[in-house]
């Protein structure tokens, strides 16, 4: 049968190594799925696939060994799942029974967040839903991940955009007994931003990354949280064959609205500068960034974005990573 591979991929199906077989990719924004949808995934895998499901690194589900001619039937079957996972979030999808309208922007992944983890500084799933609503569906290849704290359990440093929770820690010196529990923990586990001066704790703001562990360690409540939520946005990390590298900090101490607006502006930036001659149409945003340079990227993504009084923006960005040069790497 004749297959339009571009349409298949757009519809969230994969072209596999098995002739005549495809695999369906199920989005799970924020990595959080209502168990009622397990039955739909199970039924498709058993009736149309080979009875197995692959859990992807981006927290989605992939159902392999599906015949191409079964795609219309399966799209009707997953309509309730798409409704529950996308329409209920607020994503505008017109024809539910035609399956996913796009698969370019990868599933937005997230650590478990402060619904469960004591280290997490925000509700990662809820924020992931807001981002999903803002950027999906979209054909451009972008990877976004959210992590509740700098422990970075979701590996946000390997994504195009990583969102790390920050806490604006407040200090009441009159409640401090000088036990140094926070100082020792910061020295051992974090950045060493705390020290003792005249029996009171001194904070080096240049070293503090807003992890909030000082608050957790304080036995008297001398450290406490500003209820306002802040985030650090790291950008342009990637794996891949060309130049793997870790993401670097672009913005610090910004709010949720700022990050969402930056992400929305990024799609306009991609649309403007993507290589139109690339037959795949999926040029990685990191390579676009490398080609245009940081000043152009910053100008586009910060357009009409209002930064708060605490916000910090990177003055310049120089990425390293490594290239696969066998002559220098291997002896």
ZICORDA-V858580 format. One record per residue. N is the residue number from 0. SS is DSSP state (hx for helix, st for strand, lp for the rest). BURIAL is + if it has 16 or more other C-alpha atoms within 10 Angstrom, else -. Layout:
N_SS_BURIAL / N_SS_BURIAL
This chain:
0_lp_- / 1_lp_- / 2_lp_- / 3_lp_- / 4_hx_- / 5_hx_- / 6_hx_- / 7_hx_+ / 8_hx_+ / 9_hx_+ / 10_lp_+ / 11_lp_+ / 12_st_+ / 13_st_+ / 14_st_+ / 15_lp_- / 16_lp_- / 17_lp_- / 18_lp_- / 19_lp_- / 20_st_+ / 21_st_+ / 22_st_+ / 23_st_+ / 24_st_+ / 25_st_+ / 26_lp_+ / 27_lp_+ / 28_hx_+ / 29_hx_+ / 30_hx_+ / 31_lp_+ / 32_lp_+ / 33_lp_- / 34_hx_- / 35_hx_- / 36_hx_- / 37_hx_- / 38_hx_- / 39_hx_+ / 40_hx_+ / 41_hx_+ / 42_hx_- / 43_hx_+ / 44_hx_+ / 45_hx_- / 46_hx_- / 47_lp_+ / 48_lp_+ / 49_lp_- / 50_lp_- / 51_lp_- / 52_lp_+ / 53_st_- / 54_st_- / 55_lp_- / 56_lp_- / 57_lp_+ / 58_lp_+ / 59_lp_+ / 60_st_+ / 61_st_+ / 62_st_+ / 63_st_+ / 64_st_+ / 65_st_+ / 66_st_- / 67_hx_+ / 68_hx_- / 69_hx_- / 70_hx_+ / 71_hx_- / 72_hx_- / 73_hx_+ / 74_hx_+ / 75_hx_- / 76_hx_+ / 77_lp_+ / 78_hx_+ / 79_hx_+ / 80_hx_+ / 81_hx_+ / 82_hx_+ / 83_hx_+ / 84_hx_+ / 85_hx_+ / 86_hx_+ / 87_lp_- / 88_lp_+ / 89_lp_- / 90_lp_+ / 91_lp_- / 92_lp_+ / 93_lp_- / 94_lp_- / 95_hx_+ / 96_hx_+ / 97_hx_+ / 98_lp_+ / 99_lp_+ / 100_lp_+ / 101_lp_+ / 102_lp_+ / 103_lp_+ / 104_lp_+ / 105_lp_+ / 106_lp_+ / 107_lp_+ / 108_st_+ / 109_st_+ / 110_lp_+ / 111_lp_+ / 112_hx_+ / 113_hx_+ / 114_hx_- / 115_lp_- / 116_lp_- / 117_lp_- / 118_lp_+ / 119_lp_+ / 120_lp_+ / 121_lp_+ / 122_lp_+ / 123_hx_+ / 124_hx_+ / 125_hx_+ / 126_hx_+ / 127_hx_+ / 128_hx_+ / 129_hx_+ / 130_hx_+ / 131_hx_+ / 132_hx_+ / 133_hx_+ / 134_hx_+ / 135_lp_+ / 136_lp_+ / 137_lp_+ / 138_lp_+ / 139_lp_+ / 140_lp_+ / 141_lp_+ / 142_lp_+ / 143_st_+ / 144_st_+ / 145_st_+ / 146_st_+ / 147_lp_+ / 148_lp_+ / 149_lp_+ / 150_lp_+ / 151_lp_+ / 152_lp_- / 153_lp_+ / 154_lp_+ / 155_hx_+ / 156_hx_+ / 157_hx_+ / 158_lp_+ / 159_lp_+ / 160_st_+ / 161_st_+ / 162_st_+ / 163_st_+ / 164_st_+ / 165_st_+ / 166_lp_+ / 167_lp_+ / 168_st_+ / 169_st_- / 170_st_+ / 171_lp_- / 172_hx_- / 173_hx_- / 174_hx_- / 175_lp_+ / 176_lp_- / 177_lp_+ / 178_lp_- / 179_lp_+ / 180_hx_- / 181_hx_+ / 182_hx_+ / 183_hx_+ / 184_hx_+ / 185_hx_+ / 186_hx_- / 187_hx_- / 188_hx_- / 189_lp_+ / 190_lp_- / 191_lp_+ / 192_lp_+ / 193_st_+ / 194_st_+ / 195_st_- / 196_st_- / 197_lp_- / 198_lp_- / 199_st_- / 200_st_+ / 201_st_- / 202_st_+ / 203_lp_- / 204_lp_- / 205_lp_- / 206_lp_- / 207_lp_+ / 208_lp_+ / 209_lp_+ / 210_lp_+ / 211_lp_+ / 212_hx_+ / 213_hx_+ / 214_hx_+ / 215_hx_- / 216_hx_+ / 217_lp_+ / 218_lp_- / 219_lp_- / 220_lp_+ / 221_lp_+ / 222_st_+ / 223_st_+ / 224_st_- / 225_lp_- / 226_lp_- / 227_lp_- / 228_lp_+ / 229_st_+ / 230_st_+ / 231_st_+ / 232_st_+ / 233_st_+ / 234_st_+ / 235_lp_+ / 236_lp_+ / 237_st_+ / 238_lp_- / 239_lp_- / 240_lp_- / 241_lp_- / 242_lp_+ / 243_lp_+ / 244_st_+ / 245_lp_+ / 246_lp_+ / 247_st_+ / 248_st_+ / 249_st_+ / 250_st_+ / 251_st_+ / 252_st_+ / 253_st_+ / 254_lp_+ / 255_hx_- / 256_hx_- / 257_hx_+ / 258_hx_+ / 259_hx_+ / 260_hx_+ / 261_hx_+ / 262_hx_+ / 263_hx_- / 264_hx_+ / 265_hx_+ / 266_hx_+ / 267_hx_- / 268_hx_+ / 269_hx_+ / 270_hx_- / 271_hx_- / 272_hx_- / 273_lp_+ / 274_lp_+ / 275_lp_- / 276_lp_- / 277_lp_- / 278_lp_- / 279_lp_- / 280_lp_- / 281_lp_- / 282_lp_+ / 283_lp_+ / 284_hx_+ / 285_hx_+ / 286_hx_- / 287_hx_+ / 288_hx_+ / 289_hx_- / 290_hx_- / 291_hx_- / 292_lp_- / 293_hx_+ / 294_hx_- / 295_hx_- / 296_hx_+ / 297_hx_+ / 298_hx_- / 299_hx_+ / 300_hx_+ / 301_lp_+ / 302_lp_- / 303_lp_- / 304_lp_- / 305_lp_- / 306_lp_+ / 307_lp_- / 308_lp_- / 309_lp_- / 310_lp_+ / 311_st_- / 312_st_- / 313_lp_- / 314_lp_- / 315_lp_- / 316_lp_- / 317_lp_- / 318_lp_- / 319_lp_- / 320_lp_- / 321_lp_- / 322_lp_- / 323_lp_- / 324_lp_- / 325_hx_- / 326_hx_- / 327_hx_- / 328_hx_- / 329_lp_- / 330_lp_-
